[in-house]
Amino acid sequence: MLQALSIRDFVIVDHLELEFDKGFTALTGETGAGKSILIDALSLSLGARNEGDVTRRGSEKAEIATTFDIRQLPAARDWLQAQAMEVEDTLVLRRVIYADGRSRAFINGVAATVGQLRELGESLIDIYSQNAHHSLLKLATQRDILDAYAQQAPLAEAVQQAYKQWHQLQQQWQAYEKNASQFADELAELRDSSRELMQLGFDIDGWQALQQEHMRLSHGASLLAGMEHALQMMSEGEEVNALALLSQVQLKLGELQDFDPALTPLIETLDSAVIQLEETSRALNKHLQKSELDPERLAEVEARIQTIHSVARKYRIKADELPELLAQQTARIEVLSAYADDGALAKQMQAAWQTYQDLAKQLSAGRTQAAKHLSVAITAQMQALSLKGGQFTVALTPVDAAAFGLEQVEFMVAGHAGVEPRPLNKVASGGELSRISLALQVTTASLGTVPCMIFDEVDVGIGGGVAEVVGQLLQQLGQHRQVLVITHLAQVASQAVHHLQVSKSEHEGTTLSRIRPLSIDERIEEVARMMGGLQITEATRIHAREMLGLSA
């Protein structure tokens, strides 16, 4: 859910820190106070395109940050994981827009693209207004809503996977039909080259060991001479060696120990050094005795290295890339072998097609039944929302086999009697669209995945009893989702659980907008103001208290 919104130097807002609660929240204020600023700011933080100068006059940049609790939002968490971003319980989206039009985006403090904000934002908030785009207008979303309503989402996923499997096999078949001769030649060539690579018996560990052995053998004379010289310096030199010198120092300090006991630790350290030097000398001497020049083995190693390099040059790669080449050739041979066995491929393709058809037809049957029920339910809701005679229909149009099934799903709407239903995304009236969306969302509230919905001008063109119905629907919707509604009607605002007020004031010649939560008394005054009249009377306040469900 949406937890907080932070705005700095945005349009006529200098600084705003706002927290949100669960359920239904009403946002009210006088016309021109800046209620739309909240939606504009949220939209930009969710990746909307910046189409105007939004930085406050005199400021270099505007900053907007939204904070979400995503503990129960698997879609958002999966998206973050897929983008290799850190997944936490709290998600912060931030947008910085400079006065020159440039902007920067951040997700949990990490630089991101505006496109990434938009992708992630689609799983967090749906905005319903005249000018704001929302996911309900997308055919894919309408299809998902119907499948969820029909409890067929897992089946829809199975259809998609079956189509993908069949499509891959079909592409293989078409490729074989078009390039059968070429594939046969390629398969023969690959089998020869892979046979050569397998006979080479090359592996990375063996290659590294071979190179190390070559290094040792090719420097055999230098190694023997160097080890003999080191042994002479350590212990076997006739005139002077390290062991003899240490023994002399050991003897001298032993003579002085009686005069200065502080030398005892030093003598013990020296004793340890003598022991280690003796052990090292014995080990080196033993290794030297086993070492010898081996020109025959050196020739074998060099021949092996030369063979490996020759094969690598043949395929124009480095020696250590030979195992990867063999793996690639083996995988390609498997594919081409499947092509060659055209009878088996055809059977696989036919079986995959039958599986897809069976699943898709089952999905179509579920969609057909659910479409009828959903159409009736939304049409009934429309009658109570000042859309008398209006009609909602889920149209299922047959299409060629596709990943989403055998039909296109589209929501069709007629605003009143005698009007031909049209696609939802072509409904002219923004208020009408908002009310239809509200009816649809209330009906399918328990099925949706977007946790927060914002309605702007949902009450346009309605009043009286219809406005009260809208308020009741929003209150009902707030039991399942977080709902924020910008409204001008007291009948709607009075049924909200939480109430925010937008106000505008002059400060040092500058117009500033403020948004704040209202106390009970302040809410009574605001509802009374919304009821109209040049002057708020005590009778108006009493009526406001009644609407809020408060005792007189």
C-alpha positions in Angstrom: 0.0 0.0 0.0 1.0 3.6 -0.4 2.5 4.8 2.9 3.8 8.3 2.3 4.3 11.0 -0.2 7.1 13.7 0.0 7.0 16.7 -2.3 9.5 19.6 -2.6 9.3 22.6 -4.8 6.6 21.2 -7.1 4.3 23.6 -8.9 2.8 25.6 -5.9 3.9 23.2 -3.2 7.1 24.2 -1.4 7.3 21.3 1.0 4.9 18.5 1.8 5.2 15.3 3.9 2.0 13.3 3.8 1.2 9.9 5.3 -1.6 7.6 4.1 -3.7 4.9 5.8 -5.5 1.8 4.7 -9.1 2.0 3.5 -11.0 4.9 1.9 -9.5 8.4 2.1 -11.3 11.5 0.8 -9.3 14.5 -0.5 -11.3 17.7 -0.6 -10.8 21.5 -1.0 -12.1 24.5 -2.7 -11.8 24.8 -6.5 -8.3 25.8 -7.6 -6.7 24.8 -4.3 -4.4 22.3 -6.0 -6.1 18.9 -5.5 -4.8 17.7 -8.9 -1.3 18.4 -7.8 -1.3 15.3 -5.6 -2.3 13.1 -8.6 0.2 14.8 -10.9 3.0 14.3 -8.3 2.1 10.6 -7.8 1.9 10.0 -11.5 5.4 11.5 -12.1 6.8 9.4 -9.3 5.4 6.3 -11.1 7.1 7.2 -14.4 4.6 9.4 -16.1 5.9 11.7 -18.8 6.6 15.3 -17.7 4.8 17.5 -20.1 5.2 20.9 -18.5 7.2 23.1 -16.1 6.6 21.6 -12.7 9.3 23.2 -10.7 8.2 25.9 -8.3 9.2 29.4 -9.4 12.7 30.2 -8.3 13.7 26.6 -7.6 16.3 24.6 -9.5 14.4 21.3 -9.2 11.3 19.5 -8.0 11.6 16.3 -6.0 8.8 13.7 -5.4 9.2 10.5 -3.4 6.6 7.9 -2.7 7.0 5.1 -0.1 5.1 1.8 -0.4 4.8 -1.2 1.9 5.3 -4.2 -0.5 5.4 -7.1 2.0 2.2 -8.5 0.4 2.9 -7.5 -3.1 4.5 -10.4 -4.9 4.3 -8.7 -8.3 6.5 -5.8 -7.1 8.9 -8.1 -5.3 9.3 -10.3 -8.3 9.9 -7.3 -10.5 12.7 -6.0 -8.2 14.2 -9.5 -8.1 14.2 -9.8 -11.9 15.9 -6.5 -12.2 18.6 -7.7 -9.7 17.5 -4.9 -7.2 17.5 -5.4 -3.5 14.1 -6.5 -2.2 13.0 -5.0 1.1 9.6 -4.6 2.8 9.6 -0.9 2.0 9.9 0.5 -1.5 10.8 4.1 -2.2 10.4 5.6 -5.7 11.9 9.0 -6.3 11.8 11.4 -9.2 13.8 14.6 -9.5 12.8 17.0 -12.3 15.0 20.0 -13.0 13.9 23.4 -14.2 15.4 22.7 -17.7 13.2 19.7 -18.1 15.8 17.0 -17.3 14.8 14.3 -14.8 16.3 11.5 -12.8 14.7 8.4 -11.3 15.6 6.3 -8.4 14.3 3.0 -6.9 15.3 2.4 -3.3 18.1 5.0 -3.8 19.5 3.2 -6.9 19.5 5.1 -10.2 16.8 3.8 -12.6 15.1 4.8 -15.8 11.7 6.4 -16.1 10.6 3.3 -18.0 11.5 1.1 -15.0 9.5 3.4 -12.7 6.5 3.0 -15.1 6.8 -0.8 -15.2 7.0 -1.1 -11.4 4.4 1.5 -10.8 1.8 -0.5 -12.8 1.8 -3.0 -9.9 1.4 -0.4 -7.2 -1.2 2.2 -8.1 -4.1 2.6 -10.6 -5.2 6.2 -11.3 -8.7 6.8 -12.6 -9.3 10.2 -14.0 -10.1 12.1 -17.2 -6.5 12.6 -18.2 -4.5 9.9 -16.4 -3.9 6.6 -18.2 -4.6 3.5 -16.2 -4.2 -0.2 -16.7 -7.9 -0.9 -17.1 -7.9 0.5 -20.6 -5.5 -2.1 -21.8 -6.9 -5.2 -23.4 -4.4 -7.4 -21.6 -5.7 -6.1 -18.3 -9.3 -6.6 -19.3 -8.5 -10.2 -20.2 -6.7 -10.7 -16.9 -9.7 -9.3 -15.0 -12.1 -11.7 -16.8 -9.8 -14.7 -16.3 -9.4 -13.8 -12.6 -13.2 -13.4 -12.3 -13.7 -16.8 -13.9 -11.0 -18.2 -11.7 -9.2 -19.3 -14.8 -5.8 -17.5 -14.4 -3.8 -20.8 -13.9 -5.5 -22.2 -17.0 -4.7 -19.0 -19.0 -1.0 -19.5 -18.0 -1.1 -23.1 -19.1 -2.6 -22.0 -22.5 0.2 -19.5 -22.9 2.9 -22.2 -22.2 1.3 -24.7 -24.5 1.2 -22.2 -27.3 4.8 -21.3 -26.7 5.8 -25.0 -26.9 3.8 -25.6 -30.1 5.1 -22.4 -31.7 8.7 -23.4 -31.0 8.2 -26.8 -32.7 6.4 -25.2 -35.6 9.4 -22.9 -36.1 11.7 -25.9 -36.1 9.6 -27.6 -38.7 9.4 -24.6 -40.9 13.2 -24.1 -40.7 13.7 -27.8 -41.6 11.3 -27.6 -44.6 13.1 -24.5 -45.9 16.7 -25.6 -45.2 16.7 -29.4 -45.2 19.7 -29.8 -47.5 21.7 -27.0 -45.7 20.9 -28.5 -42.3 22.1 -32.0 -43.5 25.4 -30.6 -44.6 25.8 -28.6 -41.4 25.0 -31.7 -39.3 27.6 -33.8 -41.1 30.2 -31.1 -40.7 29.4 -30.7 -37.0 29.6 -34.4 -36.3 33.1 -34.5 -37.9 34.4 -31.4 -36.0 32.9 -32.6 -32.7 34.4 -36.0 -33.1 37.8 -34.3 -33.5 37.3 -32.2 -30.4 36.2 -35.2 -28.3 39.2 -37.2 -29.5 41.4 -34.3 -28.5 40.4 -35.0 -24.9 40.8 -31.4 -23.9 39.7 -29.9 -20.5 40.6 -26.8 -18.7 42.1 -28.4 -15.6 44.3 -30.7 -17.7 45.3 -27.8 -19.9 46.5 -25.8 -17.0 48.4 -28.8 -15.5 50.0 -29.4 -19.0 51.2 -25.8 -19.2 52.7 -25.9 -15.7 54.5 -29.2 -16.5 55.9 -27.6 -19.7 57.1 -24.7 -17.7 58.9 -27.0 -15.3 60.4 -29.3 -17.9 61.5 -26.5 -20.3 63.4 -24.8 -17.4 64.8 -28.1 -16.0 68.5 -27.2 -16.2 67.9 -23.8 -14.5 65.8 -25.4 -11.8 68.4 -28.0 -11.0 71.2 -25.4 -10.9 69.2 -23.0 -8.8 68.2 -25.6 -6.3 71.8 -26.9 -5.9 73.0 -23.3 -5.4 70.3 -22.6 -2.8 71.2 -25.8 -1.0 74.8 -24.8 -0.8 73.8 -21.4 0.6 71.6 -22.9 3.2 73.6 -25.8 4.6 76.1 -27.6 2.3 78.5 -24.8 1.4 82.1 -25.7 2.5 83.2 -22.2 3.5 80.0 -20.5 4.6 76.3 -21.3 4.7 73.3 -20.0 6.5 73.0 -23.0 8.9 76.6 -22.6 10.0 76.2 -18.9 10.6 73.1 -19.4 12.6 74.8 -22.0 14.7 77.6 -19.6 15.5 75.1 -16.9 16.5 73.3 -19.5 18.6 76.5 -20.5 20.4 77.6 -16.8 21.0 74.3 -15.8 22.5 74.3 -19.0 24.7 77.5 -17.8 26.2 76.0 -14.4 27.0 72.8 -15.8 28.5 74.2 -16.2 32.0 75.0 -12.4 32.0 71.6 -11.3 30.6 68.6 -13.6 31.1 66.6 -11.3 28.7 68.5 -13.0 25.9 66.7 -16.3 26.6 63.6 -15.6 24.4 65.8 -14.5 21.6 67.8 -17.7 21.8 64.6 -19.8 21.7 63.5 -17.9 18.6 66.9 -18.6 17.0 66.6 -22.3 17.9 63.3 -22.5 16.1 64.9 -20.8 13.0 67.7 -23.3 13.0 65.2 -26.2 13.1 63.1 -24.8 10.3 66.2 -24.2 8.2 67.4 -27.8 8.7 64.0 -29.1 7.7 63.9 -26.9 4.6 67.4 -28.0 3.6 66.4 -31.7 4.0 63.2 -31.2 2.0 65.1 -29.3 -0.8 67.8 -32.0 -1.0 65.1 -34.7 -1.2 63.3 -32.8 -4.0 66.6 -32.3 -5.8 67.4 -36.0 -5.7 64.2 -36.8 -7.5 64.5 -34.1 -10.1 66.2 -34.7 -13.4 66.2 -33.6 -17.0 63.6 -35.4 -19.1 63.9 -34.4 -22.7 61.6 -37.2 -23.9 58.8 -36.0 -21.7 59.4 -32.4 -22.6 59.0 -33.4 -26.3 55.8 -35.2 -25.6 54.4 -32.2 -23.7 55.4 -29.8 -26.4 53.8 -32.0 -29.1 50.6 -32.1 -27.0 50.5 -28.3 -26.6 51.2 -27.8 -30.3 48.3 -30.2 -31.2 45.9 -28.2 -29.0 47.0 -24.9 -30.4 46.6 -26.2 -34.0 43.0 -27.3 -33.3 42.2 -24.0 -31.7 43.7 -22.1 -34.6 41.6 -24.2 -37.0 38.4 -23.0 -35.3 39.8 -19.5 -34.8 39.4 -19.5 -31.0 41.7 -19.6 -28.0 42.7 -23.0 -26.6 40.8 -22.5 -23.4 37.6 -21.9 -25.4 37.6 -25.4 -26.9 35.3 -27.0 -24.3 32.7 -24.3 -24.9 32.9 -24.8 -28.6 32.3 -28.6 -28.1 29.3 -27.8 -25.9 27.8 -25.5 -28.5 28.4 -28.0 -31.3 26.8 -30.8 -29.2 23.7 -28.7 -28.6 23.4 -27.8 -32.2 23.8 -31.4 -33.3 20.8 -32.3 -31.0 18.7 -29.6 -32.7 19.7 -30.6 -36.2 19.2 -34.3 -35.4 15.6 -33.5 -34.4 15.2 -31.7 -37.7 16.5 -34.7 -39.6 14.0 -37.0 -37.8 11.1 -35.1 -39.5 8.6 -37.7 -38.6 9.2 -37.4 -34.9 9.2 -33.6 -35.1 5.9 -33.6 -36.9 4.4 -35.9 -34.2 5.7 -33.6 -31.4 4.3 -30.6 -33.2 0.9 -32.2 -33.6 0.8 -33.4 -30.0 1.7 -29.8 -28.8 -1.0 -28.3 -31.0 -3.7 -30.7 -29.7 -2.6 -29.9 -26.1 -3.0 -26.2 -26.9 -6.4 -26.6 -28.5 -7.7 -28.7 -25.6 -6.6 -26.1 -23.0 -7.7 -23.1 -25.1 -11.2 -24.5 -25.7 -11.5 -25.1 -22.0 -10.4 -21.5 -21.3 -12.9 -20.2 -23.9 -15.7 -22.0 -22.2 -14.8 -20.5 -18.8 -14.5 -17.1 -20.3 -17.9 -17.3 -22.0 -19.7 -18.2 -18.8 -17.9 -15.6 -16.7 -18.4 -12.9 -19.4 -22.2 -13.2 -19.0 -22.1 -13.0 -15.2 -19.7 -10.1 -15.2 -21.8 -8.2 -17.8 -24.9 -8.5 -15.7 -23.2 -7.5 -12.5 -21.6 -4.4 -13.9 -24.7 -3.4 -15.8 -26.7 -3.6 -12.5 -24.1 -1.4 -10.8 -24.3 1.2 -13.5 -28.0 1.7 -12.9 -27.3 3.0 -9.4 -24.5 5.3 -10.6 -26.7 7.7 -12.7 -26.2 5.6 -15.8 -29.8 4.6 -16.2 -30.3 2.3 -19.2 -26.5 1.9 -19.4 -25.1 -1.4 -20.4 -21.8 -3.2 -19.8 -20.8 -6.1 -22.1 -17.7 -8.3 -22.2 -17.2 -9.0 -25.9 -15.4 -12.2 -26.9 -14.2 -11.9 -30.5 -12.7 -15.1 -32.1 -9.2 -14.7 -33.3 -6.5 -17.0 -34.7 -4.7 -19.1 -32.2 -2.6 -16.9 -29.9 -0.7 -17.1 -26.7 -3.7 -15.6 -24.8 -6.2 -18.1 -26.3 -8.8 -18.3 -29.1 -10.6 -15.0 -28.5 -9.9 -11.3 -27.8 -11.5 -10.0 -24.6 -12.8 -6.4 -24.7 -15.0 -4.4 -22.3 -17.8 -2.6 -24.2 -19.9 0.1 -22.6 -23.1 2.1 -23.5 -23.6 5.0 -21.1 -27.4 5.1 -21.5 -30.2 3.4 -23.3 -30.3 3.5 -27.1 -26.5 3.8 -27.4 -24.4 1.2 -29.1 -21.8 -0.2 -26.7 -18.3 0.9 -27.5 -14.9 -0.1 -26.3 -14.2 1.1 -22.8 -11.1 3.0 -24.0 -13.2 5.1 -26.3 -15.8 6.2 -23.8 -15.8 10.1 -24.2 -16.8 11.2 -20.7 -14.1 11.1 -18.0 -16.7 11.1 -15.2 -18.6 8.3 -17.0 -15.5 6.3 -17.4 -14.6 6.8 -13.7 -18.0 5.5 -12.5 -17.9 2.5 -14.8 -14.4 1.8 -13.6 -15.6 2.1 -10.0 -18.4 -0.4 -10.6 -16.0 -2.8 -12.2 -13.5 -2.4 -9.5 -16.0 -2.9 -6.7 -17.3 -6.0 -8.4 -13.9 -7.5 -8.9 -12.2 -6.0 -5.8 -11.3 -9.3 -4.2 -9.6 -10.5 -7.4 -7.3 -7.5 -8.2 -3.6 -7.3 -7.4 -3.0 -3.5 -7.6 -3.3 -2.4 -3.9 -4.0 1.3 -4.3 -6.6 3.1 -6.5 -7.0 6.8 -6.9 -10.2 8.3 -8.3 -10.4 11.8 -9.6 -13.7 13.4 -10.5 -15.6 10.2 -9.9 -18.6 12.3 -8.9 -18.7 14.5 -12.0 -22.3 15.0 -13.1 -24.0 13.3 -10.2 -25.5 14.3 -6.9 -28.1 13.5 -4.3 -28.8 9.8 -3.9 -26.4 8.7 -6.6 -23.6 10.5 -4.9 -24.4 8.6 -1.7 -24.3 5.3 -3.7 -20.9 6.3 -5.0 -19.7 6.9 -1.5 -21.1 3.6 -0.4 -19.3 1.8 -3.2 -16.1 3.5 -2.4 -16.4 2.6 1.2 -17.1 -1.0 0.2 -14.1 -1.0 -2.1 -11.9 0.4 0.7 -12.5 -2.8 2.7 -10.4 -4.6 0.1 -8.1 -1.9 -1.2 -6.5 1.4 -0.4 -8.7 4.0 -2.1 -8.0 7.7 -2.4 -10.8 9.9 -3.9 -10.7 13.5 -4.9 -14.3 14.7 -4.5 -16.5 17.8 -4.5 -19.5 16.0 -2.9 -20.2 15.9 0.8 -22.2 12.7 0.3 -18.9 11.0 -0.9 -16.5 12.6 1.5 -18.6 11.9 4.6 -18.3 8.1 4.0 -14.5 8.1 3.9 -12.6 6.6 6.8 -9.9 9.3 6.5 -10.1 12.9 5.3 -7.4 15.2 3.8 -8.0 18.8 2.9 -6.2 20.9 0.3 -5.9 24.6 0.9 -4.2 27.5 -0.9 -2.7 30.6 0.7 -0.5 33.6 -0.1 2.9 33.9 1.5 5.3 36.7 0.7 3.6 37.2 -2.6 3.8 33.5 -3.5 0.8 31.2 -3.8 1.3 27.9 -1.8 -0.8 24.8 -1.6 -1.1 22.7 1.6 -2.6 19.3 2.3 -3.3 18.1 5.8 -5.4 15.5 7.6 -8.5 16.8 9.4 -9.6 16.2 13.0 -13.2 15.4 13.7 -14.2 19.0 14.3 -12.4 20.2 11.3 -14.0 17.5 9.2 -17.5 18.6 10.3 -16.6 22.1 9.1 -15.3 20.8 5.8 -18.3 18.6 5.1 -20.6 21.6 6.0 -18.7 23.8 3.6 -19.1 21.2 0.8 -22.8 21.2 1.3 -23.0 24.7 0.0 -24.3 28.1 1.0 -22.7 31.4 1.5 -22.6 31.0 5.2 -22.2 27.8 7.3 -25.0 27.7 9.8 -25.5 25.6 12.9 -28.2 23.7 11.0 -25.6 22.9 8.3 -23.2 21.7 10.9 -25.8 19.4 12.4 -26.5 18.0 9.0 -22.8 17.4 8.5 -22.5 15.6 11.8 -25.4 13.4 10.8 -23.7 12.6 7.5 -20.6 11.6 9.3 -22.5 9.4 11.6 -21.9 11.5 14.7 -24.4 12.2 17.4 -25.8 15.7 17.6 
